[in-house]
Structure formats: C-alpha cells, structure tokens
Amino acid sequence: MNGVHRPPLRLRFQLIALTLCRTVLNTSHRMVYPFLPAFARGLGVPLESLTLMVTARSAAAFFSPFIASFSDRRGRRAAMLASMLLFTAAMALVSLWPTYLGLFVGVLLALIAKTLFDPATQAFLGDRVPYARRGLAVALSEVSWSAAYLIGIPVLGWLIARSGWNAPFLSLALLGAGSVLLIRLALPGSSSATASGPVRAVVQVGPERGGAKLRYEVLRKLPARPSALATVIIGVFISLANENVNIVYGVWMESAFGLQVAALAAATAVIGLSELAGEGLVAWLSDTLGKRTALFGGLILSAAACLALPLMARNLTFALIGLFFYYITFEFTVVAILPLLTEQMPEARATFLATNAASHASGRVLGALLGPWLFQHGFLWNGLAGVVFNLAGGLLLVALVKEPITI
C-alpha cells in the first residue's frame, strides 16, 4: 500500500537525471551575478560592459516561446539533447576563446539552451506525471535552483580563486557533455511527448507546424481561455513584486547595517536555504492542498513578507530572518504556479510554459525599473508595492483561474 502513490522507478530515475542537468544549467546562469567583478577584472573591461551583457541576456528571454516551441514540434528528448549540446558548445567557446566577445556569445547561447531545456523538462513531467501528483514532481525538479546556489556557486568560486576567471567554463563544458550522455541514458527510445504510464494522452503538434505559427496559436487562444491568460498575468505580478524588492535589498542592507563581506555571504546563504525550503514546501503541500490553494497561500504570505521586511531593519538578525521569510515565500509562490501551468494548455505545453517564462521576464524588467525609483522614497514603498502586486495576483487567481479537471 505504501508504494501506491510513488512514481515508477524509471520515472524517478528520469526526474533525478533531469534535475542534475538543470542544476548544471542553473549554476551557469546564476554564476554571472556573484562573479561579475571577477569576470570584469580578468577580461580587463569596465563592469558596465558586463552589465550590458546581463541586460542583453535578460532581453533574450522574451524570445523563449519561439525557442521552446521546438519541444512541442520535435519532442522533449530532442529538445533536451539539443539544449545540452548547445550549452556544452557555449561553455567550450568561452574556455577556448576567453575574451569579452567570447563571454558575451557564450552567455547568450547558454541562455538559449536554458530556455529550451526548462520548458521541455516541465512539459515532460506534465506529459507523464498524473496531475494529482505533479506538484511533487515539478517541485523536486526545481531543487536545481537552490542546489546551484548552495553547491554549484561555491565550487565555481573555488575554481576561480585557484585558476582564474575562466576556469569554470571548461568544467561546465564537461558537465554539459556528461548531461548529454545522461539524457540519452535516462530517456531512450522515442522522443515524442506521448505519455508512458497512467496519464491521459497528450495532443501532439505535428512537425509541419513551425515555431512562430505555434506561438501565434498559443497567443491567439489565450483570450478565449481566461484561466490560462490569468496565470500568465499572475506570473508578471509575482516577478514584478519580487524584483522590485530584490533589485534594492543589497543597497538597503548595506545602508542600514554597513554590511561587510561576511554578512553579505550570510545573506546569500540565507537566500539559498530559503529557496530550498520553499521548493520542499511545494513538494509537500501542493498536491495535498491543491495547486490553486497552495498558490493563493503563497501569494498572501508573499504579500505579508513584503510588508514585514522593511519593518525588520532594527538589527541584522531580524533583517536576515525577514530575508529568509521573504525568499521562502517567493520561491514557494514561483514554484507553486508551475504545476498549475502544466495543465492550462496541454496541447502545447512547452510553448505555453515558455510564454509564462517570458511573462516572468517582463515582470523582472518592470520591477528593475520600478524598484530603484521607489527606493528613493524609502524601502517601505518597495515593500508596499510588493504587497499590491501579490494581492493583485491573488485576486486574479480567485476570480479567473480554475483547477484543471483531468482524467
């Protein structure tokens, strides 16, 4: 009886393999932020030049639906293999051509690889895991984010300190090549998205339909599907609320406490642990409470965290507790929406999931613009803006989003 609700052994192996591959991708994605000064020094270029590179990478995320449609047209396995081959080539390029242009091109290619792999993984789980248990599976795959922060980044930092700014890229290229082999081993045979297990059949999009046309059809269908459209808008609100605070929290902590490097490291560790805890809570609660209920709870708690954080500036301990609460609620919310998204447009899962990723990118851009302006009037205004956007997302969820009914 205890094994009734456990996924098949093969599916568990596939989930572990895909999570490991995503950890490699997420480590590469996240390393840019903490190591930006080291990259600038190593290349002998102004920090502003690398900031431009990061901005270009963020802008490229808007094209993710075009990229991810490859998965709906050609299959999840083909998309994952293409992604990791591209990632391996990108990391090898920087290792062999350690210049500013080489880094710029490599970072953009790695972003394309990530925007291809992530929706393919989430769609793969949507194809094969029954909706009643999908929250657990999706949340476990999202552990790759916190693993990148807690394991990948410290290891790469050690490599940079020992061998120079470009040392991580050869290691990441080798891990990318290993990921290709792991995918071939974990996902053999047909690359179609047809479910292999007790899951209803998935409507497939034929290879004759191009990525641009598929994305157009997804966007065309959104107005006729209020629930799907609302989840996309909620994604904008979630990331807007978070980035509005995230963009200035470091400046706030430095001005409030005069933070030294050790304290900043403590704050980074707190963020990594809170992300891991948020992912674990989704794995535990999403299927039990229901995806819609879990997401609503996350939005309400995120609103509370946005309000509490500016009020906890009395000492560093309180501020770190506030940061933990803030990031755990955000991570819970941003992961809790994913299982709900996987069933909003099942005939084009990967493309729709990538459309949601583009909505999060839009929210981050808006938050990055709004946050510094509000901070000029006091950090409390950033917190209040976070409250407003999270509550707006909660109202949309209650009014329009329906829990999918699956067979």
DRENTOR-150859 format. One line per 4 residues: number of its first residue (from 1); their letters; for each residue x, y, z of C-alpha. Coordinates in steps of 0.1 Angstrom, whole numbers. Layout:
NUM	a	X/Y/Z ~ ...
***
This chain:
1	mngv	0/0/0 ~ 28/24/8 ~ 41/22/-27 ~ 8/30/-45
5	hrpp	14/67/-48 ~ 51/65/-56 ~ 61/72/-92 ~ 76/43/-112
9	lrlr	113/36/-106 ~ 121/46/-142 ~ 103/79/-138 ~ 121/86/-106
13	fqli	154/80/-123 ~ 144/103/-151 ~ 134/130/-126 ~ 168/128/-109
17	altl	187/129/-142 ~ 168/160/-154 ~ 172/177/-121 ~ 210/172/-123
21	crtv	211/186/-158 ~ 191/216/-147 ~ 215/221/-118 ~ 243/224/-143
25	lnts	223/249/-164 ~ 212/269/-134 ~ 247/271/-119 ~ 260/286/-152
29	hrmv	230/310/-152 ~ 235/321/-116 ~ 273/324/-116 ~ 272/356/-137
33	ypfl	258/377/-108 ~ 283/370/-79 ~ 313/367/-102 ~ 307/397/-125
37	pafa	335/417/-108 ~ 359/388/-112 ~ 350/384/-149 ~ 355/421/-155
41	rglg	389/421/-138 ~ 400/390/-157 ~ 389/405/-190 ~ 402/440/-183
45	vple	369/456/-192 ~ 347/480/-172 ~ 320/464/-150 ~ 294/483/-171
49	sltl	303/463/-202 ~ 294/431/-184 ~ 262/447/-171 ~ 252/453/-207
53	mvta	258/416/-213 ~ 235/406/-184 ~ 208/431/-198 ~ 211/415/-232
57	rsaa	207/381/-217 ~ 175/392/-199 ~ 161/407/-231 ~ 167/374/-249
61	affs	143/356/-225 ~ 114/373/-243 ~ 121/350/-273 ~ 117/319/-252
65	pfia	83/309/-266 ~ 98/307/-301 ~ 127/286/-288 ~ 106/263/-266
69	sfsd	81/255/-294 ~ 108/232/-307 ~ 99/208/-279 ~ 62/207/-289
73	rrgr	71/201/-325 ~ 100/177/-322 ~ 97/161/-288 ~ 110/166/-253
77	raam	141/144/-256 ~ 152/160/-288 ~ 148/194/-272 ~ 168/184/-242
81	lasm	196/169/-262 ~ 198/199/-285 ~ 198/222/-254 ~ 227/204/-237
85	llft	248/202/-269 ~ 243/239/-274 ~ 252/246/-237 ~ 284/224/-240
89	aama	294/243/-271 ~ 288/277/-254 ~ 309/268/-223 ~ 337/253/-245
93	lvsl	337/285/-266 ~ 344/307/-236 ~ 370/283/-223 ~ 388/283/-257
97	wpty	382/320/-265 ~ 384/338/-232 ~ 376/373/-245 ~ 347/397/-238
101	lglf	331/388/-271 ~ 336/351/-264 ~ 319/355/-230 ~ 291/376/-244
105	vgvl	283/350/-271 ~ 287/321/-247 ~ 263/336/-221 ~ 237/343/-247
109	lali	240/307/-262 ~ 237/293/-226 ~ 205/313/-221 ~ 190/299/-253
113	aktl	200/264/-241 ~ 183/270/-208 ~ 151/284/-224 ~ 149/253/-244
117	fdpa	156/228/-216 ~ 135/242/-188 ~ 101/242/-206 ~ 109/208/-221
121	tqaf	115/193/-187 ~ 83/208/-172 ~ 63/197/-202 ~ 79/162/-199
125	lgdr	67/160/-163 ~ 33/173/-174 ~ 31/146/-201 ~ 40/117/-177
129	vpya	30/126/-142 ~ -7/125/-132 ~ -19/160/-123 ~ -27/148/-87
133	rrgl	10/141/-81 ~ 25/167/-104 ~ 32/193/-77 ~ 57/169/-61
137	aval	75/161/-93 ~ 78/197/-105 ~ 89/210/-71 ~ 117/183/-69
141	sevs	130/194/-104 ~ 131/230/-91 ~ 155/220/-64 ~ 181/226/-91
145	wsaa	178/263/-84 ~ 188/261/-47 ~ 214/233/-55 ~ 231/258/-79
149	ylig	233/284/-51 ~ 243/261/-23 ~ 267/237/-42 ~ 274/249/-77
153	ipvl	283/286/-70 ~ 307/278/-41 ~ 326/252/-62 ~ 329/276/-91
157	gwli	341/303/-67 ~ 368/279/-55 ~ 379/273/-91 ~ 381/310/-99
161	arsg	401/317/-68 ~ 425/289/-77 ~ 428/290/-115 ~ 414/323/-128
165	wnap	381/338/-140 ~ 376/314/-169 ~ 383/282/-150 ~ 346/273/-145
169	flsl	338/272/-182 ~ 358/240/-190 ~ 343/223/-160 ~ 308/233/-171
173	allg	315/222/-207 ~ 325/187/-194 ~ 294/186/-172 ~ 273/196/-202
177	agsv	288/167/-222 ~ 280/144/-194 ~ 245/157/-193 ~ 240/147/-230
181	llir	250/112/-221 ~ 228/112/-191 ~ 197/123/-211 ~ 204/96/-237
185	lalp	206/70/-209 ~ 176/82/-190 ~ 153/90/-219 ~ 160/63/-245
189	gsss	137/54/-275 ~ 110/77/-289 ~ 114/114/-283 ~ 77/120/-287
193	atas	57/136/-258 ~ 33/107/-256 ~ 28/97/-220 ~ 43/64/-209
197	gpvr	23/55/-179 ~ -11/61/-163 ~ -16/95/-178 ~ -41/106/-204
201	avvq	-29/110/-240 ~ -14/144/-249 ~ -25/161/-281 ~ 6/165/-302
205	vgpe	15/193/-326 ~ 28/180/-359 ~ 63/188/-370 ~ 49/206/-401
209	rgga	38/235/-379 ~ 66/260/-374 ~ 76/275/-341 ~ 64/310/-350
213	klry	30/297/-360 ~ 27/276/-329 ~ 35/305/-307 ~ 9/326/-326
217	evlr	-17/300/-320 ~ -9/299/-283 ~ -13/337/-280 ~ -45/336/-301
221	klpa	-61/310/-278 ~ -52/329/-246 ~ -81/354/-247 ~ -106/325/-251
225	rpsa	-90/308/-221 ~ -93/332/-191 ~ -77/308/-167 ~ -46/304/-189
229	latv	-44/341/-195 ~ -47/349/-158 ~ -18/326/-149 ~ 4/344/-174
233	iigv	-5/378/-158 ~ 0/364/-123 ~ 35/354/-134 ~ 41/391/-143
237	fisl	28/402/-109 ~ 49/376/-90 ~ 82/386/-106 ~ 74/423/-105
241	anen	67/422/-68 ~ 99/402/-62 ~ 123/421/-85 ~ 110/455/-71
245	vniv	125/444/-37 ~ 153/422/-50 ~ 169/449/-70 ~ 175/471/-39
249	ygvw	177/448/-10 ~ 215/447/-11 ~ 217/485/-11 ~ 191/486/17
253	mesa	211/462/39 ~ 244/479/32 ~ 230/513/41 ~ 211/500/71
257	fglq	238/478/86 ~ 271/488/68 ~ 274/451/57 ~ 308/436/53
261	vaal	317/407/30 ~ 310/381/58 ~ 275/395/64 ~ 268/395/26
265	aaat	279/359/24 ~ 254/351/53 ~ 227/368/34 ~ 235/347/3
269	avig	234/315/23 ~ 200/325/38 ~ 186/330/3 ~ 199/296/-9
273	lsel	184/278/22 ~ 151/297/19 ~ 148/286/-18 ~ 154/250/-8
277	ageg	128/252/19 ~ 103/268/-4 ~ 108/241/-30 ~ 104/215/-3
281	lvaw	72/230/9 ~ 57/229/-26 ~ 67/193/-29 ~ 49/186/5
285	lsdt	18/208/2 ~ 9/214/-34 ~ -7/181/-42 ~ -23/178/-7
289	lgkr	-38/213/-6 ~ -45/216/-43 ~ -23/236/-67 ~ -47/266/-67
293	talf	-50/268/-30 ~ -12/264/-25 ~ -6/293/-49 ~ -31/315/-32
297	ggli	-15/309/1 ~ 19/317/-14 ~ 7/350/-28 ~ -8/360/6
301	lsaa	23/351/25 ~ 45/368/0 ~ 25/400/4 ~ 30/397/42
305	acla	67/391/37 ~ 70/422/15 ~ 53/443/43 ~ 74/428/71
309	lplm	108/431/55 ~ 112/469/57 ~ 99/468/92 ~ 127/444/104
313	arnl	156/468/100 ~ 162/472/137 ~ 192/448/136 ~ 209/424/113
317	tfal	194/393/129 ~ 159/405/123 ~ 168/416/88 ~ 182/381/79
321	iglf	150/365/94 ~ 130/388/72 ~ 150/379/42 ~ 145/342/48
325	fyyi	107/347/52 ~ 107/369/21 ~ 126/345/-2 ~ 109/313/11
329	tfef	75/328/3 ~ 86/340/-31 ~ 102/306/-40 ~ 71/288/-28
333	tvva	49/310/-50 ~ 70/309/-81 ~ 73/271/-79 ~ 36/265/-68
337	ilpl	23/281/-100 ~ 42/257/-123 ~ 21/225/-117 ~ -10/247/-124
341	lteq	6/260/-156 ~ 14/225/-170 ~ -23/218/-175 ~ -36/251/-188
345	mpea	-27/244/-224 ~ -17/207/-226 ~ -18/206/-264 ~ 12/230/-265
349	ratf	27/226/-230 ~ 63/237/-236 ~ 53/267/-257 ~ 28/279/-231
353	latn	53/273/-203 ~ 78/294/-222 ~ 52/321/-226 ~ 49/321/-189
357	aash	87/324/-186 ~ 85/354/-208 ~ 59/369/-186 ~ 82/365/-156
361	asgr	109/382/-176 ~ 86/411/-182 ~ 79/413/-145 ~ 116/414/-137
365	vlga	122/442/-162 ~ 93/462/-148 ~ 104/455/-112 ~ 140/465/-120
369	llgp	127/499/-133 ~ 103/505/-105 ~ 124/493/-76 ~ 151/520/-76
373	wlfq	126/548/-81 ~ 105/537/-51 ~ 137/532/-30 ~ 144/569/-34
377	hgfl	113/575/-12 ~ 122/548/13 ~ 124/510/13 ~ 89/508/28
381	wngl	75/518/-5 ~ 91/489/-22 ~ 75/466/4 ~ 41/482/-2
385	agvv	44/478/-39 ~ 52/441/-34 ~ 20/438/-13 ~ -1/454/-40
389	fnla	12/432/-68 ~ 10/399/-48 ~ -26/407/-37 ~ -35/416/-73
393	ggll	-22/382/-83 ~ -43/366/-56 ~ -75/384/-68 ~ -69/372/-104
397	lval	-63/337/-91 ~ -96/336/-72 ~ -116/353/-100 ~ -104/335/-131
401	vkep	-80/306/-125 ~ -97/271/-124 ~ -82/239/-112 ~ -79/217/-143
405	iti	-101/186/-144 ~ -80/157/-157 ~ -89/121/-165
***
